[in-house]
Amino acid sequence: MGLRDQALLQLDALKKSVGLNKALDAEVVYHVDEALSKRLERYGPDLEDLVGAGFYSFAVTASDGNRVEVVDRREKYQACARSWKRRPDVGADAEYPDLSERDAAAMRAAKLK
């Protein structure tokens, strides 16, 4: 929860400093040691959803303390046409080129029903 609180404070600061309107335009980078990284990996998308961000990643460090960094990704990642999350995998699926891989999988699953 401490990392979540750090992320929410940084998101608020980004909104004020660079005009970030949506948390979905941000990436949360967890700067954590190897052990915590392995424990957090199992939560996957929940790590971005916990703060409403579009994407999350890990930067494994030999840590003096774990921290989080929130980065504006409006210039780097495209927004998914379904979830509006800015992610590096938007466009990776040939069948759904305007979606993230996660949303493309959801669309395929919906077609099967």
Backbone as CSV, one residue per row, in Angstrom:
resi,resn,N_x,N_y,N_z,CA_x,CA_y,CA_z,C_x,C_y,C_z
1,MET,0.832,-1.194,0.000,0.000,0.000,0.000,0.878,1.259,0.000
2,GLY,2.069,1.146,0.527,2.980,2.288,0.514,3.353,2.698,-0.900
3,LEU,3.605,1.705,-1.757,3.919,2.006,-3.158,2.711,2.624,-3.852
4,ARG,1.533,2.149,-3.529,0.299,2.716,-4.096,0.173,4.185,-3.710
5,ASP,0.398,4.482,-2.437,0.302,5.869,-1.976,1.310,6.764,-2.691
6,GLN,2.539,6.259,-2.876,3.552,7.023,-3.614,3.089,7.305,-5.041
7,ALA,2.534,6.272,-5.683,2.078,6.416,-7.067,0.951,7.432,-7.176
8,LEU,0.003,7.386,-6.266,-1.128,8.322,-6.319,-0.667,9.761,-6.120
9,LEU,0.298,9.973,-5.238,0.844,11.326,-5.049,1.539,11.820,-6.317
10,GLN,2.293,10.938,-6.955,2.986,11.317,-8.192,2.010,11.565,-9.334
11,LEU,0.963,10.761,-9.416,-0.058,10.997,-10.445,-0.686,12.371,-10.281
12,ASP,-0.994,12.724,-9.061,-1.572,14.037,-8.786,-0.602,15.145,-9.187
13,ALA,0.668,14.966,-8.894,1.684,15.960,-9.261,1.810,16.077,-10.780
14,LEU,1.762,14.944,-11.500,1.835,14.980,-12.964,0.633,15.698,-13.563
15,LYS,-0.519,15.479,-12.983,-1.720,16.157,-13.474,-1.557,17.668,-13.376
16,LYS,-0.948,18.106,-12.301,-0.762,19.544,-12.099,0.393,20.105,-12.927
17,SER,1.497,19.371,-13.027,2.694,19.909,-13.664,2.692,19.831,-15.190
18,VAL,2.167,18.743,-15.759,2.209,18.593,-17.219,0.832,18.471,-17.845
19,GLY,-0.209,18.632,-17.055,-1.559,18.570,-17.595,-2.021,17.179,-17.956
20,LEU,-1.518,16.185,-17.251,-1.966,14.816,-17.481,-3.416,14.710,-17.022
21,ASN,-4.321,14.469,-17.958,-5.746,14.445,-17.630,-6.234,13.106,-17.115
22,LYS,-5.616,12.028,-17.593,-6.088,10.690,-17.229,-4.918,9.871,-16.707
23,ALA,-5.156,9.163,-15.623,-4.135,8.252,-15.099,-3.814,7.154,-16.117
24,LEU,-4.760,6.848,-17.005,-4.545,5.822,-18.026,-3.434,6.199,-19.004
25,ASP,-3.015,7.463,-19.002,-1.926,7.925,-19.855,-0.562,7.735,-19.204
26,ALA,-0.536,7.156,-18.005,0.712,7.027,-17.252,1.138,5.569,-17.105
27,GLU,2.424,5.398,-16.886,3.001,4.096,-16.559,3.545,4.173,-15.142
28,VAL,3.293,3.138,-14.363,3.838,3.035,-13.017,5.035,2.093,-13.083
29,VAL,6.210,2.605,-12.722,7.430,1.800,-12.706,7.761,1.494,-11.249
30,TYR,7.744,0.215,-10.915,8.042,-0.222,-9.563,9.540,-0.501,-9.462
31,HIS,10.264,0.335,-8.721,11.694,0.155,-8.471,11.801,-0.654,-7.178
32,VAL,11.968,-1.960,-7.338,11.941,-2.867,-6.195,13.062,-3.892,-6.321
33,ASP,13.374,-4.529,-5.203,14.391,-5.586,-5.238,13.811,-6.840,-5.889
34,GLU,14.695,-7.769,-6.195,14.304,-8.994,-6.917,13.218,-9.779,-6.184
35,ALA,13.347,-9.909,-4.882,12.375,-10.693,-4.116,10.981,-10.078,-4.187
36,LEU,10.880,-8.761,-4.007,9.573,-8.111,-4.065,9.019,-8.136,-5.485
37,SER,9.885,-7.996,-6.467,9.452,-8.081,-7.861,8.769,-9.420,-8.134
38,LYS,9.367,-10.499,-7.670,8.787,-11.837,-7.880,7.444,-11.974,-7.171
39,ARG,7.322,-11.391,-5.989,6.048,-11.473,-5.259,4.970,-10.639,-5.957
40,LEU,5.357,-9.474,-6.478,4.376,-8.592,-7.111,3.944,-9.070,-8.494
41,GLU,4.828,-9.778,-9.206,4.525,-10.221,-10.576,3.216,-10.993,-10.672
42,ARG,2.879,-11.749,-9.670,1.661,-12.562,-9.739,0.389,-11.720,-9.770
43,TYR,0.496,-10.448,-9.389,-0.673,-9.570,-9.395,-0.907,-8.919,-10.754
44,GLY,0.069,-8.986,-11.640,-0.061,-8.524,-13.011,-0.827,-7.232,-13.188
45,PRO,-1.901,-7.254,-13.986,-2.662,-6.037,-14.293,-3.222,-5.310,-13.072
46,ASP,-3.351,-6.004,-11.964,-3.832,-5.327,-10.757,-2.877,-4.225,-10.320
47,LEU,-1.596,-4.349,-10.676,-0.611,-3.344,-10.275,-0.841,-2.002,-10.967
48,GLU,-1.378,-2.035,-12.174,-1.730,-0.779,-12.845,-3.119,-0.326,-12.420
49,ASP,-4.034,-1.282,-12.274,-5.406,-0.948,-11.891,-5.492,-0.381,-10.476
50,LEU,-4.560,-0.756,-9.624,-4.534,-0.285,-8.243,-4.473,1.235,-8.151
51,VAL,-3.838,1.851,-9.152,-3.743,3.317,-9.171,-4.431,3.922,-10.392
52,GLY,-5.013,3.072,-11.241,-5.721,3.557,-12.419,-4.817,3.885,-13.590
53,ALA,-3.574,3.409,-13.567,-2.612,3.710,-14.635,-2.848,2.814,-15.846
54,GLY,-2.256,3.188,-16.964,-2.413,2.426,-18.189,-1.506,1.219,-18.281
55,PHE,-0.360,1.251,-17.601,0.633,0.196,-17.738,1.509,0.189,-16.498
56,TYR,2.138,-0.937,-16.235,3.105,-1.024,-15.147,4.329,-1.778,-15.637
57,SER,5.450,-1.535,-14.995,6.664,-2.290,-15.272,7.513,-2.321,-14.010
58,PHE,8.540,-3.166,-14.048,9.470,-3.278,-12.928,10.845,-2.804,-13.348
59,ALA,11.529,-2.149,-12.451,12.942,-1.844,-12.581,13.576,-2.473,-11.350
60,VAL,14.154,-3.645,-11.533,14.713,-4.378,-10.397,16.002,-3.697,-9.962
61,THR,16.076,-3.418,-8.670,17.234,-2.727,-8.112,17.759,-3.487,-6.904
62,ALA,19.033,-3.273,-6.620,19.590,-3.737,-5.348,19.202,-2.632,-4.381
63,SER,18.117,-2.821,-3.732,17.373,-1.736,-3.107,17.842,-1.325,-1.723
64,ASP,17.893,-0.008,-1.522,18.020,0.571,-0.183,16.611,0.803,0.351
65,GLY,15.665,0.738,-0.532,14.261,0.957,-0.214,13.477,0.884,-1.505
66,ASN,12.317,0.340,-1.445,11.492,0.211,-2.637,10.778,1.531,-2.893
67,ARG,10.621,1.849,-4.170,9.935,3.089,-4.527,9.198,2.880,-5.841
68,VAL,8.391,3.848,-6.176,7.626,3.802,-7.409,7.858,5.108,-8.159
69,GLU,7.769,5.038,-9.474,7.912,6.215,-10.329,6.751,6.208,-11.316
70,VAL,6.098,7.338,-11.463,4.992,7.448,-12.410,5.460,8.322,-13.568
71,VAL,5.275,7.806,-14.794,5.807,8.460,-15.988,4.678,8.750,-16.973
72,ASP,4.659,9.945,-17.525,3.702,10.328,-18.567,4.074,9.595,-19.849
73,ARG,3.153,8.819,-20.411,3.438,8.029,-21.616,2.629,8.471,-22.831
74,ARG,2.103,9.688,-22.829,1.317,10.156,-23.975,2.142,10.220,-25.248
75,GLU,3.420,10.483,-25.151,4.272,10.579,-26.337,4.794,9.210,-26.794
76,LYS,4.916,8.274,-25.868,5.588,7.012,-26.168,4.644,5.877,-26.577
77,TYR,3.520,5.730,-25.902,2.614,4.605,-26.154,1.312,5.090,-26.768
78,GLN,0.726,4.257,-27.637,-0.599,4.534,-28.183,-1.658,4.145,-27.159
79,ALA,-2.819,4.754,-27.259,-3.935,4.400,-26.384,-4.758,3.293,-27.030
80,CYS,-5.147,2.325,-26.255,-6.005,1.241,-26.711,-7.404,1.804,-26.981
81,ALA,-7.992,1.429,-28.092,-9.315,1.934,-28.471,-10.433,1.343,-27.614
82,ARG,-10.164,0.297,-26.868,-11.192,-0.322,-26.028,-11.084,0.123,-24.569
83,SER,-9.883,0.065,-24.001,-9.707,0.382,-22.577,-9.141,1.777,-22.344
84,TRP,-8.643,2.400,-23.375,-8.021,3.728,-23.327,-6.713,3.751,-22.551
85,LYS,-6.172,2.584,-22.226,-4.886,2.509,-21.535,-3.764,2.695,-22.541
86,ARG,-2.791,3.500,-22.184,-1.587,3.654,-23.015,-0.631,2.535,-22.624
87,ARG,-0.319,1.702,-23.637,0.490,0.510,-23.375,1.433,0.275,-24.552
88,PRO,2.573,-0.343,-24.304,3.511,-0.612,-25.406,3.029,-1.698,-26.362
89,ASP,2.040,-2.502,-25.957,1.579,-3.592,-26.815,0.379,-3.226,-27.686
90,VAL,-0.053,-1.974,-27.667,-1.139,-1.558,-28.561,-0.627,-1.668,-30.004
91,GLY,-1.391,-2.377,-30.815,-1.007,-2.581,-32.212,-0.245,-3.866,-32.462
92,ALA,0.045,-4.631,-31.420,0.817,-5.860,-31.586,-0.014,-7.002,-32.174
93,ASP,-1.328,-6.924,-32.089,-2.204,-7.977,-32.585,-2.717,-7.585,-33.973
94,ALA,-2.408,-8.387,-34.975,-2.777,-8.065,-36.354,-4.285,-8.015,-36.567
95,GLU,-5.034,-8.847,-35.853,-6.487,-8.865,-36.008,-7.142,-7.625,-35.392
96,TYR,-6.549,-7.111,-34.334,-7.066,-5.933,-33.627,-5.939,-4.909,-33.451
97,PRO,-5.537,-4.236,-34.520,-4.367,-3.357,-34.468,-4.527,-2.100,-33.606
98,ASP,-5.739,-1.764,-33.211,-5.929,-0.571,-32.373,-6.155,-0.932,-30.906
99,LEU,-5.921,-2.220,-30.559,-6.126,-2.682,-29.185,-4.827,-3.186,-28.567
100,SER,-4.809,-3.230,-27.246,-3.701,-3.868,-26.531,-3.885,-5.378,-26.648
101,GLU,-2.854,-6.124,-26.318,-2.962,-7.582,-26.383,-4.040,-8.098,-25.433
102,ARG,-4.124,-7.495,-24.265,-5.132,-7.909,-23.274,-6.551,-7.681,-23.821
103,ASP,-6.786,-6.542,-24.439,-8.112,-6.242,-24.979,-8.416,-7.053,-26.238
104,ALA,-7.394,-7.323,-27.040,-7.598,-8.171,-28.215,-8.020,-9.575,-27.780
105,ALA,-7.403,-10.091,-26.727,-7.780,-11.414,-26.204,-9.222,-11.394,-25.698
106,ALA,-9.628,-10.311,-25.056,-11.002,-10.197,-24.565,-11.993,-10.182,-25.736
107,MET,-11.638,-9.499,-26.808,-12.514,-9.451,-27.976,-12.635,-10.830,-28.620
108,ARG,-11.525,-11.558,-28.695,-11.573,-12.917,-29.248,-12.440,-13.826,-28.375
109,ALA,-12.319,-13.690,-27.083,-13.122,-14.507,-26.168,-14.602,-14.166,-26.306
110,ALA,-14.936,-12.906,-26.517,-16.328,-12.507,-26.680,-16.927,-13.063,-27.976
111,LYS,-16.101,-13.202,-29.012,-16.574,-13.757,-30.288,-16.931,-15.236,-30.146
112,LEU,-16.297,-15.922,-29.225,-16.522,-17.361,-29.051,-17.851,-17.661,-28.374
113,LYS,-18.420,-16.685,-27.711,-19.667,-16.913,-26.959,-20.878,-16.898,-27.828
